[in-house]
Amino acid sequence: MSKQPAPETGTAAADEIPECPSCLKPVPLCICDSITPIESRISLLILQHPQEQDRALGTARLTALHFRNAVLKIGLSWPSLSKALGRPVHDPSRWAVLYLGSAKVADLETDRDIVAINRKGEIEDNQRAILKDIEGIVLLDGTWSQAKALWWRNAWMLKCQRVILGPAHPSRYGKLRREPRRDGLSTIESVAMLLAALEKRPDIAETLQSSFERMLAKYREAQSVLPELAPKPKPKRDYRRRKRA
């Protein structure tokens, strides 16, 4: 686990709220008591950017807690899939990396909502065979720019199969955490969509979506009594000063 930076001015109150030792969320947002680890055929590797530290609304650790064969690593780069996962991987091509980048399912001639693409961003042939063969999924947890940094810093991902999603509905975050694109989902929503489809187990999607909804409900409830949990607005840049410089 990466070392947390010292709190900035104005965030001390939020840091004083005790956190759950398991999910690391502020105690008022913890839903660990409702989580029962799921047995799944497909393994999960969640790579979280070190600067993705949204304790309140982040879902990477929450997602990992839902699965017995999930690994969460925090960092920027690893020499190989095996090193990141912590065990040997004999065929990286049977692992899929979920990375949207500039690719969009809506731009491809397909009615699928999970699509395997090649290095050029083109749809692969034999979609059903490729997706059926997947034995593990790598997820990049962070903002769009942070996910891009993880993608470019880990060349071994090119040995894996890249997949993208075309969800029918936008993220359940809604106004709490806006995504720059409609097809952008939280980590827990992405896993729910992928594993439910690849393993043909709608119960996985139902379980993860229920947990996510409960976390969001607790967040909205906590905001009324703990406003320090609310996301801090990003400081505005002084474009006039930069222009003069």
Secondary structure, 3 states (H helix, E strand, C coil): CCCCCCCCCCCHHHHCCCECCCCCCEHHHCCHHHCCCECCCCEEEEEECCCCCCCCCCCHHHHHHCECCEEEEECCCCCCHHHHHCCCCCCHHHEEEECCCCCCHHHCCCCCCEEEECCCCCECCCHHHHHHCCCEEEEEECCHHHHHHHHHHCHHHHHCEEEEECCCCCCCCCCCCCCCCCCCCCHHHHHHHHHHHHCCCHHHHHHHHHHHHHHHHHHHHHHCCCHHHCCCCCCCCCHHHHHHC
